[in-house]
């Protein structure tokens, strides 16, 4: 626009100078000036219309781009939700398989004991040593084994109950409940679990989700123990309070996480296990659960293995 004005001024001055030196009639001079000014105005109007048109087209393109972007974002969000639900279901099915295996181990001992009691009863009856006291002891021992099996089944059912609401959960009692389910499996794998958690610490969470968190981590340690051939196997679970949060540390001596994947260990499909032994979604789903409750999950290697740190708000801090 400034260039046009400068050209207009230059043209007018040039016409004025030429008119002065060659004595052109003043009317012709004025007509020339009007023609130049009209031409300049028409050109400026044309430029302005074109700029307005270009701006309108740019705004239309930007609007279309925004609409396309919104559609893409909505599609990606929906795809992510479906993907996360599929991963959650896959994790749940994997955990169910592991827990069913644990239940089978839990039931094996009482079933063997009951079978042994029956064999002894038959033998002792033939020997004539079965009396009322013997029968009472037999019933007590059998009932104890059956109760153990029922309690294990109840723990299993609670672990996969879908209709759980967020509730106030005592951390130590919840971990001990999980231990009752996995005890025999971890004994079979020669793994000692030491729990040193404050008795009164509570969090607001769906208890089965909290158990899933702990189970995912200790199962990873179990697999690492077996893959690395560790002889003395220990998992330590401890807790400490910092301000309004509880820090739960799960430490093992299973050899640690390879440095080239430790920074990506919580991403989906990242695993240290062999292709046929792990999907790499357990820890990813653990992070998703933790985020729902405004917490954090991290890991670092220690001298002999790995230490997972779970941070969650204490129940009292949410009141």
C-alpha positions as CSV (number, residue, x, y, z in Angstrom):
1,X,0.0,0.0,0.0
2,X,2.8,2.4,0.8
3,X,4.5,1.6,-2.5
4,X,1.3,2.5,-4.4
5,X,1.1,5.9,-2.6
6,X,4.7,6.6,-3.4
7,X,4.1,5.8,-7.1
8,X,1.1,8.0,-7.1
9,X,3.0,10.9,-5.5
10,X,5.9,10.4,-7.9
11,X,3.5,10.4,-10.9
12,X,1.7,13.5,-9.8
13,X,5.0,15.4,-9.3
14,X,6.2,14.2,-12.7
15,X,3.1,15.4,-14.4
16,X,3.3,18.7,-12.6
17,X,7.0,19.2,-13.6
18,X,6.3,18.2,-17.2
19,X,3.2,20.6,-17.3
20,X,5.3,23.5,-16.0
21,X,8.1,23.2,-18.5
22,X,6.0,22.5,-21.6
23,X,3.1,24.8,-20.7
24,X,0.2,22.2,-20.8
25,X,-3.3,23.6,-20.3
26,X,-4.3,23.5,-16.6
27,X,-7.5,21.6,-17.4
28,X,-5.6,18.9,-19.1
29,X,-3.3,18.8,-16.1
30,X,-6.2,18.4,-13.7
31,X,-7.7,15.7,-15.9
32,X,-4.4,13.8,-15.9
33,X,-4.3,14.1,-12.1
34,X,-7.8,12.8,-11.8
35,X,-7.1,9.9,-14.1
36,X,-4.0,8.9,-12.1
37,X,-5.9,9.2,-8.8
38,X,-8.8,7.2,-10.1
39,X,-6.5,4.5,-11.5
40,X,-4.7,4.4,-8.2
41,X,-8.0,4.1,-6.2
42,X,-9.3,1.4,-8.6
43,X,-6.0,-0.6,-8.2
44,X,-6.1,-0.1,-4.4
45,X,-9.7,-1.3,-4.3
46,X,-8.8,-4.4,-6.4
47,X,-5.9,-5.2,-4.2
48,X,-8.1,-4.8,-1.1
49,X,-10.8,-7.1,-2.5
50,X,-8.1,-9.7,-3.4
51,X,-6.6,-9.5,0.1
52,X,-10.1,-9.9,1.6
53,X,-10.8,-12.8,-0.7
54,X,-7.5,-14.5,0.1
55,X,-8.0,-13.9,3.8
56,X,-11.5,-15.5,3.6
57,X,-10.1,-18.5,1.7
58,X,-7.3,-18.9,4.3
59,X,-9.9,-18.7,7.1
60,X,-12.0,-21.4,5.3
61,X,-9.0,-23.6,4.9
62,X,-8.1,-23.1,8.6
63,X,-11.7,-23.9,9.6
64,X,-11.7,-27.1,7.5
65,X,-8.3,-28.0,8.9
66,X,-9.6,-27.5,12.5
67,X,-12.7,-29.6,11.7
68,X,-10.5,-32.3,10.2
69,X,-8.1,-32.1,13.2
70,X,-11.0,-32.4,15.7
71,X,-12.3,-35.5,13.9
72,X,-8.8,-37.0,13.9
73,X,-8.3,-36.2,17.6
74,X,-11.8,-37.7,18.5
75,X,-11.0,-40.8,16.4
76,X,-7.6,-41.2,18.2
77,X,-9.2,-40.7,21.6
78,X,-11.8,-43.3,20.8
79,X,-9.2,-45.7,19.4
80,X,-7.1,-45.2,22.5
81,X,-10.0,-45.9,24.8
82,X,-10.8,-49.1,22.9
83,X,-7.2,-50.1,22.9
84,X,-6.8,-49.5,26.7
85,X,-10.0,-51.5,27.3
86,X,-8.6,-54.4,25.2
87,X,-5.3,-54.2,27.1
88,X,-7.1,-54.1,30.4
89,X,-9.1,-57.2,29.5
90,X,-6.0,-58.9,28.2
91,X,-4.2,-58.1,31.5
92,X,-7.1,-59.4,33.5
93,X,-7.2,-62.7,31.6
94,X,-3.5,-63.1,32.0
95,X,-3.8,-62.4,35.7
96,X,-6.8,-64.8,36.0
97,X,-4.7,-67.6,34.4
98,X,-1.9,-66.9,36.9
99,X,-4.3,-66.8,39.8
100,X,-6.1,-70.0,38.8
101,X,-2.6,-71.6,38.7
102,X,-2.0,-70.2,42.2
103,X,-5.4,-71.6,43.4
104,X,-4.5,-75.0,42.0
105,X,-1.3,-74.9,44.0
106,X,-3.2,-73.8,47.1
107,X,-5.7,-76.6,46.7
108,X,-3.2,-79.3,46.0
109,X,-1.9,-79.5,49.6
110,X,-5.3,-79.8,51.4
111,X,-6.5,-82.3,48.8
112,X,-3.4,-84.4,49.3
113,X,-3.9,-84.1,53.1
114,X,-7.6,-85.2,52.8
115,X,-6.6,-88.1,50.6
116,X,-4.0,-89.1,53.2
117,X,-6.5,-88.8,56.1
118,X,-8.9,-91.1,54.2
119,X,-6.1,-93.7,53.6
120,X,-5.1,-93.5,57.3
121,X,-8.8,-93.9,58.3
122,X,-9.1,-97.1,56.3
123,X,-5.9,-98.5,57.6
124,X,-6.5,-97.5,61.2
125,X,-10.0,-98.9,61.1
126,X,-8.7,-102.2,60.0
127,X,-6.2,-102.1,62.9
128,X,-9.0,-101.4,65.3
129,X,-7.7,-98.0,66.6
130,X,-10.6,-95.9,65.4
131,X,-12.6,-94.5,68.4
132,X,-14.6,-91.3,69.0
133,X,-11.6,-89.2,69.7
134,X,-10.0,-90.4,66.4
135,X,-13.2,-89.5,64.5
136,X,-13.3,-86.1,66.1
137,X,-9.7,-85.4,65.2
138,X,-10.3,-86.7,61.7
139,X,-13.3,-84.3,61.3
140,X,-11.4,-81.4,62.7
141,X,-8.4,-81.9,60.4
142,X,-10.6,-82.5,57.3
143,X,-12.7,-79.4,58.1
144,X,-9.6,-77.3,58.5
145,X,-8.4,-78.4,55.1
146,X,-11.8,-77.8,53.5
147,X,-12.0,-74.3,55.1
148,X,-8.6,-73.5,53.7
149,X,-9.9,-74.4,50.2
150,X,-13.1,-72.3,50.7
151,X,-11.1,-69.3,51.9
152,X,-8.8,-69.6,48.9
153,X,-11.8,-69.7,46.6
154,X,-13.3,-66.7,48.3
155,X,-10.1,-64.7,47.9
156,X,-10.0,-65.6,44.2
157,X,-13.6,-64.5,43.7
158,X,-13.0,-61.2,45.5
159,X,-9.8,-60.7,43.4
160,X,-11.8,-60.7,40.1
161,X,-15.0,-59.0,41.4
162,X,-16.0,-56.4,38.7
163,X,-18.6,-54.5,40.7
164,X,-16.2,-53.2,43.3
165,X,-16.5,-49.6,44.3
166,X,-13.7,-47.4,45.5
167,X,-13.3,-48.1,49.2
168,X,-11.0,-47.5,52.1
169,X,-8.4,-50.2,51.9
170,X,-5.9,-51.2,54.6
171,X,-2.7,-51.7,52.7
172,X,-1.2,-54.4,55.0
173,X,-4.4,-56.5,55.1
174,X,-4.8,-56.3,51.4
175,X,-1.2,-57.4,50.7
176,X,-1.6,-60.3,53.2
177,X,-4.9,-61.3,51.5
178,X,-2.9,-61.5,48.2
179,X,-0.2,-63.5,49.9
180,X,-2.7,-66.1,50.8
181,X,-3.5,-66.6,47.2
182,X,0.1,-66.8,45.9
183,X,1.8,-68.4,48.9
184,X,2.1,-71.9,47.5
185,X,3.2,-70.8,44.1
186,X,6.0,-68.6,45.5
187,X,7.0,-71.4,47.9
188,X,7.3,-73.7,44.9
189,X,9.6,-71.2,43.3
190,X,11.6,-70.8,46.5
191,X,10.7,-67.1,46.9
192,X,10.5,-65.5,50.3
193,X,8.3,-62.4,50.6
194,X,9.0,-60.1,53.5
195,X,6.3,-57.5,54.3
196,X,7.1,-54.6,56.5
197,X,4.2,-52.3,56.0
198,X,2.5,-49.9,58.5
199,X,-0.5,-51.5,60.1
200,X,-2.7,-48.4,59.9
201,X,-1.9,-47.1,56.4
202,X,-5.1,-46.8,54.3
203,X,-5.8,-45.6,50.8
204,X,-9.0,-45.0,48.8
205,X,-9.0,-47.5,45.9
206,X,-10.7,-50.5,44.3
207,X,-9.1,-53.2,46.3
208,X,-8.8,-55.7,43.4
209,X,-7.0,-53.0,41.4
210,X,-4.5,-52.5,44.2
211,X,-3.9,-56.2,44.4
212,X,-3.4,-56.3,40.6
213,X,-0.7,-53.6,41.0
214,X,1.2,-55.7,43.6
215,X,0.7,-59.0,41.8
216,X,2.0,-57.6,38.5
217,X,5.2,-56.5,40.2
218,X,5.9,-59.6,42.3
219,X,5.1,-61.9,39.3
220,X,7.6,-60.0,37.2
221,X,10.2,-60.6,40.0
222,X,9.2,-64.3,40.1
223,X,9.8,-64.6,36.3
224,X,13.1,-62.8,36.6
225,X,14.3,-65.1,39.4
226,X,13.6,-68.1,37.2
227,X,15.1,-66.6,34.0
228,X,18.3,-65.5,35.7
229,X,18.7,-68.6,37.8
230,X,19.0,-66.8,41.1
231,X,19.4,-69.1,44.1
232,X,18.5,-67.1,47.1
233,X,15.3,-65.3,46.3
234,X,13.8,-62.5,48.3
235,X,11.1,-59.9,47.7
236,X,10.8,-57.1,50.3
237,X,7.7,-54.9,50.5
238,X,8.1,-51.8,52.7
239,X,6.2,-48.6,53.2
240,X,6.9,-45.0,54.4
241,X,4.9,-41.9,54.7
242,X,6.0,-38.6,53.1
243,X,3.6,-35.7,53.7
244,X,0.2,-36.9,52.5
245,X,1.4,-39.8,50.4
246,X,2.4,-43.4,51.1
247,X,5.5,-44.8,49.3
248,X,5.3,-48.6,48.8
249,X,8.6,-50.1,47.7
250,X,8.9,-53.6,46.3
251,X,12.5,-54.7,46.1
252,X,13.9,-57.9,44.7
253,X,17.3,-59.4,44.1
254,X,16.4,-60.9,40.7
255,X,19.2,-59.3,38.7
256,X,17.6,-56.0,37.7
257,X,16.2,-54.6,34.5
258,X,18.5,-54.2,31.4
259,X,19.5,-50.6,31.0
260,X,18.5,-50.4,27.4
261,X,14.8,-50.9,28.3
262,X,14.4,-49.6,31.8
263,X,13.3,-46.2,30.7
264,X,10.6,-47.8,28.5
265,X,9.5,-50.6,30.9
266,X,6.1,-49.0,31.5
267,X,5.2,-48.6,27.8
268,X,2.9,-51.2,26.3
269,X,4.4,-54.3,24.7
270,X,7.8,-53.7,26.3
271,X,9.1,-56.8,28.2
272,X,12.2,-58.4,29.4
273,X,10.7,-61.9,29.1
274,X,11.0,-64.3,26.2
275,X,8.4,-63.9,23.4
276,X,6.3,-66.8,24.6
277,X,6.4,-65.8,28.3
278,X,5.3,-62.2,28.5
279,X,3.1,-59.6,26.6
280,X,4.6,-56.5,28.2
281,X,1.2,-55.1,29.2
282,X,1.2,-55.8,32.9
283,X,3.3,-52.9,34.0
284,X,1.7,-50.6,31.4
285,X,-1.8,-51.3,32.9
286,X,-0.3,-50.9,36.4
287,X,0.7,-47.3,35.5
288,X,-2.8,-46.6,34.1
289,X,-4.4,-47.8,37.4
290,X,-2.0,-45.7,39.4
291,X,-2.8,-42.6,37.4
292,X,-6.5,-43.0,38.0
293,X,-5.8,-42.5,41.7
294,X,-3.4,-39.5,41.3
295,X,-0.4,-41.7,42.0
296,X,2.9,-42.6,40.4
297,X,4.8,-45.8,39.6
298,X,8.6,-45.8,39.0
299,X,11.5,-48.3,39.0
300,X,15.2,-48.2,39.5
301,X,17.9,-50.9,39.6
302,X,19.4,-51.6,43.0
303,X,22.6,-53.5,43.8
304,X,21.1,-57.0,43.2
305,X,17.8,-56.4,41.4
306,X,15.1,-53.9,40.9
307,X,13.1,-51.6,43.2
308,X,9.6,-50.5,42.2
309,X,8.2,-47.5,44.0
310,X,4.4,-47.0,44.2
311,X,3.2,-43.6,45.4
312,X,-0.5,-43.1,46.3
313,X,-2.3,-40.5,48.4
314,X,-3.2,-41.6,51.9
315,X,-6.9,-41.9,52.6
316,X,-6.7,-39.2,55.4
317,X,-5.3,-36.7,52.9
318,X,-8.5,-37.0,50.7
319,X,-11.0,-36.4,53.5
